[in-house]
Amino acid sequence: MLKSLGLVQISVLIIVAVLFMMTWDFGRRILENVQLVQAAQIASAELAHANRVNTQLKQLKKDVITDDWVTKKARVDLHYAREDETLFIPATTPSAPSAPAPPTVPTHAARPAWQDWLEALFGPLR
């Protein structure tokens, strides 16, 4: 016959079950905390990057509205010169670089791998 559980065994089972649930909950909370810390670190890095880009863009915005920047862009991109400057035009333009030689294609047909294996094991076939 089966022996019935006593009060001590039932209380031990209840304590073990409660401890298991508390351990499970504690582990879950630790995992959530680690995930939140990682997410906060990633967000902080993204914010720092966005602030750097924002600073660069603000500096570019300040530079774009100056006369020096407009003059520089006109000289470089549009090849403009000022009225009092002497324009130098080369007599000959440099020749375009020659095209690279086309790749050479091997003339012999590729052998199957099994022929290489046979040759390696038994020597040349002919």
N, C-alpha and C positions, 0 to 999 in steps of 0.2 A: 504494500500500500504506500501511497505517496504521503510523505510527511508534509504537513502544512507549514507554511512559513510563519515564523514567529515575529514578534514586534521588532526585534533587533534587526532581522534580515530585511524586513520591509523598510525600516528606517535607513539602513545602509543603501538599499537600492534607490530610494528617493534621494539621498544625499549624493550618490554617484551620478544620478540623472541630472540633478540640479548643477553639480559641478561641471558635467559635460556641457550643458546648455550655456553656463557662464563662460567656459573656455571657448566655445564656439563663437559666442557673441563678442568676446574680447578679441579674438583673432580677426573677426570680420571688421571690427572697429579699427584695429591696427592697419589692416589692408586698405580700408577707405582713407585713413589718415595719410598713409604713404602715397596713395594715388592723388589725393588733394595737394600734397606738398609738391609732387612732380608736376602736376598741372599748373600750380602757382609758379614754379620755376620756369616752365616753358612760356607761360604768359609774360613773366618778367623779362625773359630774353627777347621775346617778340616786341614788347614795349620799348626796350632799349634800342632794338634795331629800327623800329619805327621813328623813335626820337632822333636817331642819327640821320636817317633819310630826310626827316623833316628839317633838320638843321641844314643839311646840304641843299635842300630845295629852297629854303629861305635865303641862303647865301647866293644861290644862282639867281633868284628873283631880284636880289639887290644888284647883282652884277649886270643883269640883262638891261636894266634901265639906264645904265651909264653910257655916256658917249664913247668912252674907250672901247667898250664891248661891241658897240655897233660898228665902230671903225674897224676893229679887228675882224669882225665877221665879214664886213664888206671886202676887206683886203684878201682874206683867206678864201672865202667861199665864192665870192663874185669876181675876184681878181680886179678890184678897183684900185686906183691910185689917186693921190691928192693932186691938186692943181700944180703945186710947186715942185713936184717930184719928177725925176727922170725915169722914164719907163724903159726897162731893159728887155729886149726880145731876143732870144738866142737865134743865131743864123740858121742853125739846123736843129731839127728836133731829134732827140735820141731815137734810135731804132727800137722797134718792139722786140721783146725777148723772143728767141726762136722757140718753136714748139718742141716739147720733149720728144725723144725718139719713141716710136710705138713699141710696145712690149713684144718681145720675140715669142713666138709660139713654137713649142718643141715639135720637130718633124716626125719623130717616131711615135707610134701609138703606145699608150700606156698599157702595161701588161697587167693581167689580173693578179690579185694578191696570192692566189693559190699556187701560181707558177713560182713566185718568189719563195714561198714556203718549201715547195718541192726542191728547188735549187739549193736552198739552204740546208735541207736534210740530206739530199742524195747527190749533190754536186750538179755541174752543168748538164743539161739534157742532151746536148749535141757534142 
